[in-house]
Amino acid sequence: MFQGEGLSKSAIGEILGDNRPFALETLDLFTREHRLHNVPIVPALRQYLFSFRLPGESQKIDRILIKFAEIYVEQNPDYGSADQAHTVAYSCIMVNTLLHNPNVKDKPSLEKYIEMNEDLLATGSITVEQLTEVFQSVSVTQFKIPDEVAATGKGSVDDILLHAEREGWLFNKAVILF
C-alpha cells in the first residue's frame, strides 16, 4: 500500500482515515514507512500527503494528521511535541485550501492568516515564525493531490484496486473494511 502501485490514492486515504482497528493499525504502519528524519515539517507533510489522497471528512483528516504528527516527532525528537506538529500540519491544510481553492474568493494575507490563528498563538501551540513558514511555503507551492486513474464508484472494491489481479492481499483486507 505504501508503494501505491496500482492502488487508488483516494481509496488509500479512505482506509487510512477509518477508525476501525484494522484501519488504525494500517494507518500506523503506513505512516511509519515514511522516512521523515531531518526533513522540515512542511516538506515532510508534502511527502506524506503525496502517497495518498486525503479523504473529505474532517474527522478522518484529523485522525491521519494526528498520526503523521506522532510519527514525525518520533523521527524528529528535537521538533517539539506531537500536538505542535499536528497544529502545524492542520494549519498547512487549512491555508492551502484558503489560498488555492477557487471557491475561496477572499484570499488571506500573511497578517490575516496569523490573526486567524490567534488562539493557537496564545496557547503556544504554534509560533509566528512557524505560521510564516507555513504560509510562505504553501502560497508559493500548493499541496497537490496525487493524480490517478479515475475510479469507478465511491466506496466500491474496484475503487481500491485499479489492478486487482496484482493486489490480492489488499483485496482480502479491503473486503473486511467494506
N, C-alpha and C positions, 0 to 999 in steps of 0.2 A: 504494500500500500504506500509506503514511503517513496518508493521509486515512481509510483503513479502510472507506470506504463500500461496503457490500455484501460485505465480506470477513469471514470467521470470525476473531475475535480469537485463538482457540485455534490455528488453523492458522498465523496470522502468527507467533505465538510459537514454534511448532514449526519453521518455516522459519528464523527468526532464530537459534534455538539450534543448528541443524545445523552441522557442521564441514566441509561440502564447500565448495569455492571459491566457487560462486555464492552460497551462503547467507552465507558470511563477508563477501563484498562487499556483499550486500544488507543485512546487519546494520550494516555501517559506514555505508552511505549512509542507511539508515533512521534510525539514531541521530543522524547529522549534521543531519537535518531538524528535530530538536527544538531549540528556542531556549531554552537554559538559562542564558544570560548573566545574571549578577546575581540568580540565584534560589538561595536556600539549598538545600543538598543534599537534605534530606528532601522539601520540596515539588517539587524538580526530579525526584526519583525517582518521586514520586506521578504527576506529569505524564507522565513517560516510560512508566511501567507501565500507565497508563490506555489507552495506544494499542494494547495487545495483551495477551494472557493469557500469563503465564509458563508454560513447559512444566513437567512434573512431574519431569523428570530433573535431578539436581543438576549434572551437567557442562554441560548446556545453560543452566541458570540462571546458573552461574558465567561461562560464555562471554559471555552477554548483559550481566551486571553488570560484567565487565571492560571491555567496550566502552563501556558507559554511563560508567564512571569515567574512562576515557581521554578521551572527548569532553567530559565535564563539566569536567575540569581544563583542557582546551584552551580552553573557553569561559569559564572562571573561573580564570585563572592564579594568582591570589592565594590560592586554596584550599589548595594543598599538592600532594602527589603523587597520581598515579593509584592507587597502592597504598593510600593512605589513603582516597581516595574509594571504592575498591572495598570496603575493610573496613567503612566506614560503611554503604554500600549493602547489603552482605550482612547486616550486623547489623540493619538495618531489616527485612529479610525474615524473619530469624530471630525477632526479638522480636514481629513481627506474628503469626507462627504461634503462638508461645508464649502470647500474650495473647488471641488471638481464635479460635483453633481450639477447637471444643467438645470435641474428643477429648483436649485437654491439661487434665488435672484440677488440677495443681499450678501455678497461675499465678505467675510470679516477681514479686517486689517489685523496685523500683529497685536496692536494695542487692544482691539476689541476681543480678540481671542484670549489674551491674558486676562482681560476683565471678565470674560465668561468663566474663567477658571479661578476666580477669587476665593471661593470656598476651599478649593484644593490647596491653593497657596497658603491660606490661613491655617490649615491643619498641618502643613508641612509635607503633604503627600507628593508635592511636585514643586520645583523651583522655577523662577522666571527664566533662568538660563535653560532649563530643560524644555519649557514651553517654547522658548525662542528657537531652540534647536529643532524641535518637532515641526513648528510652523514653517521655518525656512526650508527644511528638507522636503516636507510634503508639498509646499507651494511650488517648489522647483520640479519635483518629480512625484507625480501621483502614484499611489499604490495601485498597481494594475492587477486586474483579475486575470488569472491564467486562461489562455484560450483552450478550447476543447471542442471536440465534435459535438454537435447538437444531440442532446439525449432525447429519448423517445417520449417519456411522460414522467412527471414528478412522482417520486416515491416508488417507482417500479424497479424490479431487479435489473431490468435492462438499462436503467439509468446508472447503476453502479458499475456494470460490466460492459464496457464498449467492445471487448474481445473476450467473451465468456469462455470460449474454448481454452484460453490460456490462463484463466484465473479461477480454477476450481475451488481452491481453498477459501478464497474470499467469498465466492458464491455460496458455499456452505454456511459461512458465518453470516452473510448478509440475509439469508433466509431466516435465520434466528432473529435478526433485528426487525425485519419487516414481516 
